[in-house]
Amino acid sequence: MKLRVALNGRLSDLDVSAEGAGCVFNYGDGTGSFQGAASVVEVEPGIYSVLCNGRSYQVRVHLTKNRGHVEVAGRVLPVVVEDPREIVEPVSKGALAGKHQVVASMPGRVVRVLVEEAQNISVGQGIIVVEAMKMQNEMQAPAAGRVVSVKVAAGEAVAAGQVLVIVESGGKDGDG
């Protein structure tokens, strides 16, 4: 998973991939890079035990809509996370008309379903949270409209490409 991360005001690229019970990462900020492997275990929601380079860390992550802070080794660092998959090119309002399938980008487990059938939603609204590789990913509404169908429930395992939610839009902001 590739992310753009602004940690303590410094913009960097972070590439993380699962490997066994841990992960391999490459973190670069333009002035250099740091590569390594770590064992990451979520001990409580938002609290992780991280073993990296022979040292153990307790990391607390406080994120709301990809912004917040991380607490590690007695330091509090502001953080902003940008997932390139969530960057949407501008399109004409009519181009979003119709039904849209929200699918799982990788295998994982549904943590929370944030909407219900027949609910009106706005573009970018959180609709479902899927945990994959020990990271929670909030899937967002691709368009304003109405939830036609919720295909999964909390706790359910999902495959990559599996349809999670179907949204219908008239193509205009707030039009369902």
Contacts in CASP RR format, 6 or more apart in sequence:
PFRMAT RR
TARGET T0000
AUTHOR 0000-0000-0000
METHOD contacts of the structure
MODEL  1
MKLRVALNGRLSDLDVSAEGAGCVFNYGDGTGSFQGAASVVEVEPGIYSV
LCNGRSYQVRVHLTKNRGHVEVAGRVLPVVVEDPREIVEPVSKGALAGKH
QVVASMPGRVVRVLVEEAQNISVGQGIIVVEAMKMQNEMQAPAAGRVVSV
KVAAGEAVAAGQVLVIVESGGKDGDG
1 15 0 8 1.000
1 16 0 8 1.000
1 17 0 8 1.000
1 83 0 8 1.000
1 133 0 8 1.000
1 135 0 8 1.000
2 13 0 8 1.000
2 14 0 8 1.000
2 15 0 8 1.000
2 84 0 8 1.000
3 13 0 8 1.000
3 14 0 8 1.000
3 15 0 8 1.000
3 16 0 8 1.000
3 81 0 8 1.000
3 82 0 8 1.000
3 83 0 8 1.000
3 84 0 8 1.000
4 11 0 8 1.000
4 12 0 8 1.000
4 13 0 8 1.000
4 14 0 8 1.000
4 81 0 8 1.000
4 82 0 8 1.000
4 84 0 8 1.000
5 11 0 8 1.000
5 12 0 8 1.000
5 13 0 8 1.000
5 14 0 8 1.000
5 27 0 8 1.000
5 79 0 8 1.000
5 80 0 8 1.000
5 81 0 8 1.000
5 82 0 8 1.000
6 12 0 8 1.000
6 78 0 8 1.000
6 79 0 8 1.000
6 80 0 8 1.000
7 70 0 8 1.000
7 77 0 8 1.000
7 78 0 8 1.000
7 79 0 8 1.000
8 77 0 8 1.000
8 78 0 8 1.000
8 79 0 8 1.000
9 78 0 8 1.000
10 29 0 8 1.000
11 29 0 8 1.000
12 27 0 8 1.000
12 28 0 8 1.000
12 29 0 8 1.000
12 30 0 8 1.000
13 26 0 8 1.000
13 27 0 8 1.000
13 28 0 8 1.000
13 29 0 8 1.000
14 25 0 8 1.000
14 26 0 8 1.000
14 27 0 8 1.000
14 28 0 8 1.000
15 25 0 8 1.000
15 26 0 8 1.000
15 27 0 8 1.000
16 23 0 8 1.000
16 24 0 8 1.000
16 25 0 8 1.000
16 133 0 8 1.000
16 135 0 8 1.000
17 23 0 8 1.000
17 24 0 8 1.000
17 25 0 8 1.000
17 133 0 8 1.000
18 133 0 8 1.000
18 134 0 8 1.000
19 37 0 8 1.000
21 39 0 8 1.000
22 37 0 8 1.000
22 38 0 8 1.000
22 39 0 8 1.000
22 40 0 8 1.000
23 37 0 8 1.000
23 38 0 8 1.000
23 39 0 8 1.000
23 40 0 8 1.000
23 133 0 8 1.000
23 134 0 8 1.000
24 35 0 8 1.000
24 36 0 8 1.000
24 37 0 8 1.000
25 35 0 8 1.000
25 36 0 8 1.000
25 37 0 8 1.000
25 38 0 8 1.000
26 33 0 8 1.000
26 34 0 8 1.000
26 35 0 8 1.000
26 36 0 8 1.000
27 33 0 8 1.000
27 34 0 8 1.000
27 35 0 8 1.000
28 34 0 8 1.000
36 52 0 8 1.000
36 53 0 8 1.000
37 52 0 8 1.000
38 50 0 8 1.000
38 51 0 8 1.000
38 52 0 8 1.000
39 50 0 8 1.000
39 51 0 8 1.000
39 52 0 8 1.000
40 48 0 8 1.000
40 49 0 8 1.000
40 50 0 8 1.000
40 134 0 8 1.000
41 48 0 8 1.000
41 49 0 8 1.000
41 134 0 8 1.000
42 48 0 8 1.000
42 134 0 8 1.000
43 49 0 8 1.000
46 60 0 8 1.000
46 61 0 8 1.000
46 62 0 8 1.000
47 58 0 8 1.000
47 59 0 8 1.000
47 60 0 8 1.000
47 61 0 8 1.000
48 58 0 8 1.000
48 59 0 8 1.000
48 60 0 8 1.000
48 61 0 8 1.000
48 134 0 8 1.000
49 56 0 8 1.000
49 57 0 8 1.000
49 58 0 8 1.000
49 59 0 8 1.000
50 56 0 8 1.000
50 57 0 8 1.000
50 58 0 8 1.000
50 59 0 8 1.000
51 57 0 8 1.000
57 72 0 8 1.000
57 73 0 8 1.000
58 72 0 8 1.000
59 70 0 8 1.000
59 71 0 8 1.000
59 72 0 8 1.000
60 70 0 8 1.000
60 71 0 8 1.000
60 72 0 8 1.000
61 70 0 8 1.000
62 68 0 8 1.000
62 69 0 8 1.000
62 70 0 8 1.000
62 71 0 8 1.000
63 79 0 8 1.000
63 81 0 8 1.000
66 80 0 8 1.000
66 81 0 8 1.000
66 82 0 8 1.000
66 83 0 8 1.000
67 79 0 8 1.000
67 80 0 8 1.000
67 81 0 8 1.000
68 78 0 8 1.000
68 79 0 8 1.000
68 80 0 8 1.000
69 76 0 8 1.000
69 77 0 8 1.000
69 78 0 8 1.000
69 79 0 8 1.000
70 76 0 8 1.000
70 77 0 8 1.000
70 79 0 8 1.000
71 77 0 8 1.000
83 137 0 8 1.000
85 105 0 8 1.000
86 140 0 8 1.000
88 142 0 8 1.000
93 171 0 8 1.000
93 172 0 8 1.000
93 173 0 8 1.000
94 170 0 8 1.000
94 171 0 8 1.000
94 172 0 8 1.000
95 171 0 8 1.000
96 123 0 8 1.000
96 142 0 8 1.000
96 143 0 8 1.000
96 144 0 8 1.000
96 169 0 8 1.000
96 170 0 8 1.000
96 171 0 8 1.000
97 169 0 8 1.000
97 170 0 8 1.000
97 171 0 8 1.000
98 168 0 8 1.000
98 169 0 8 1.000
98 170 0 8 1.000
98 171 0 8 1.000
99 148 0 8 1.000
99 166 0 8 1.000
99 167 0 8 1.000
99 168 0 8 1.000
99 169 0 8 1.000
100 142 0 8 1.000
100 143 0 8 1.000
100 166 0 8 1.000
100 167 0 8 1.000
100 168 0 8 1.000
100 169 0 8 1.000
101 163 0 8 1.000
101 165 0 8 1.000
101 166 0 8 1.000
102 127 0 8 1.000
102 128 0 8 1.000
102 139 0 8 1.000
102 141 0 8 1.000
102 142 0 8 1.000
102 163 0 8 1.000
102 164 0 8 1.000
102 165 0 8 1.000
102 166 0 8 1.000
102 167 0 8 1.000
103 161 0 8 1.000
103 162 0 8 1.000
103 163 0 8 1.000
103 164 0 8 1.000
104 130 0 8 1.000
104 132 0 8 1.000
104 158 0 8 1.000
104 159 0 8 1.000
104 160 0 8 1.000
104 161 0 8 1.000
104 162 0 8 1.000
104 164 0 8 1.000
105 132 0 8 1.000
105 137 0 8 1.000
105 160 0 8 1.000
105 161 0 8 1.000
106 132 0 8 1.000
106 133 0 8 1.000
106 160 0 8 1.000
107 132 0 8 1.000
107 157 0 8 1.000
107 158 0 8 1.000
107 159 0 8 1.000
107 160 0 8 1.000
108 130 0 8 1.000
108 131 0 8 1.000
108 132 0 8 1.000
108 157 0 8 1.000
108 158 0 8 1.000
109 130 0 8 1.000
109 131 0 8 1.000
109 132 0 8 1.000
109 155 0 8 1.000
109 156 0 8 1.000
109 157 0 8 1.000
109 158 0 8 1.000
110 128 0 8 1.000
110 129 0 8 1.000
110 130 0 8 1.000
110 131 0 8 1.000
110 152 0 8 1.000
110 153 0 8 1.000
110 154 0 8 1.000
110 155 0 8 1.000
110 156 0 8 1.000
110 157 0 8 1.000
110 158 0 8 1.000
110 164 0 8 1.000
111 129 0 8 1.000
111 130 0 8 1.000
111 131 0 8 1.000
111 136 0 8 1.000
111 154 0 8 1.000
111 155 0 8 1.000
112 128 0 8 1.000
112 129 0 8 1.000
112 154 0 8 1.000
113 127 0 8 1.000
113 128 0 8 1.000
113 150 0 8 1.000
113 152 0 8 1.000
113 153 0 8 1.000
113 154 0 8 1.000
114 125 0 8 1.000
114 126 0 8 1.000
114 127 0 8 1.000
114 128 0 8 1.000
114 129 0 8 1.000
114 138 0 8 1.000
115 121 0 8 1.000
115 125 0 8 1.000
115 126 0 8 1.000
115 127 0 8 1.000
115 128 0 8 1.000
115 147 0 8 1.000
115 150 0 8 1.000
115 165 0 8 1.000
116 147 0 8 1.000
116 150 0 8 1.000
117 147 0 8 1.000
117 148 0 8 1.000
117 149 0 8 1.000
117 150 0 8 1.000
118 146 0 8 1.000
118 147 0 8 1.000
119 146 0 8 1.000
119 147 0 8 1.000
120 145 0 8 1.000
120 146 0 8 1.000
120 174 0 8 1.000
120 176 0 8 1.000
121 127 0 8 1.000
121 141 0 8 1.000
121 144 0 8 1.000
121 145 0 8 1.000
121 146 0 8 1.000
121 147 0 8 1.000
121 167 0 8 1.000
122 141 0 8 1.000
122 144 0 8 1.000
122 145 0 8 1.000
122 173 0 8 1.000
122 174 0 8 1.000
123 141 0 8 1.000
123 142 0 8 1.000
123 143 0 8 1.000
123 144 0 8 1.000
123 173 0 8 1.000
123 174 0 8 1.000
124 140 0 8 1.000
124 141 0 8 1.000
124 142 0 8 1.000
125 140 0 8 1.000
125 141 0 8 1.000
126 138 0 8 1.000
126 139 0 8 1.000
126 140 0 8 1.000
126 141 0 8 1.000
127 139 0 8 1.000
127 140 0 8 1.000
127 141 0 8 1.000
127 147 0 8 1.000
127 165 0 8 1.000
127 167 0 8 1.000
128 138 0 8 1.000
128 139 0 8 1.000
128 150 0 8 1.000
128 152 0 8 1.000
128 164 0 8 1.000
128 165 0 8 1.000
129 136 0 8 1.000
129 137 0 8 1.000
129 138 0 8 1.000
129 139 0 8 1.000
130 136 0 8 1.000
130 137 0 8 1.000
130 139 0 8 1.000
130 158 0 8 1.000
130 164 0 8 1.000
131 137 0 8 1.000
139 164 0 8 1.000
139 165 0 8 1.000
141 167 0 8 1.000
142 167 0 8 1.000
142 169 0 8 1.000
143 167 0 8 1.000
143 169 0 8 1.000
143 170 0 8 1.000
143 171 0 8 1.000
144 169 0 8 1.000
144 171 0 8 1.000
144 172 0 8 1.000
144 173 0 8 1.000
144 174 0 8 1.000
144 175 0 8 1.000
144 176 0 8 1.000
145 167 0 8 1.000
145 168 0 8 1.000
145 169 0 8 1.000
145 170 0 8 1.000
145 171 0 8 1.000
145 174 0 8 1.000
145 175 0 8 1.000
145 176 0 8 1.000
146 167 0 8 1.000
146 168 0 8 1.000
146 169 0 8 1.000
146 176 0 8 1.000
147 165 0 8 1.000
147 166 0 8 1.000
147 167 0 8 1.000
148 166 0 8 1.000
148 167 0 8 1.000
148 168 0 8 1.000
149 165 0 8 1.000
149 166 0 8 1.000
150 164 0 8 1.000
150 165 0 8 1.000
151 162 0 8 1.000
151 163 0 8 1.000
151 164 0 8 1.000
151 165 0 8 1.000
151 166 0 8 1.000
152 158 0 8 1.000
152 162 0 8 1.000
152 164 0 8 1.000
152 165 0 8 1.000
158 164 0 8 1.000
168 176 0 8 1.000
169 175 0 8 1.000
169 176 0 8 1.000
170 176 0 8 1.000
END
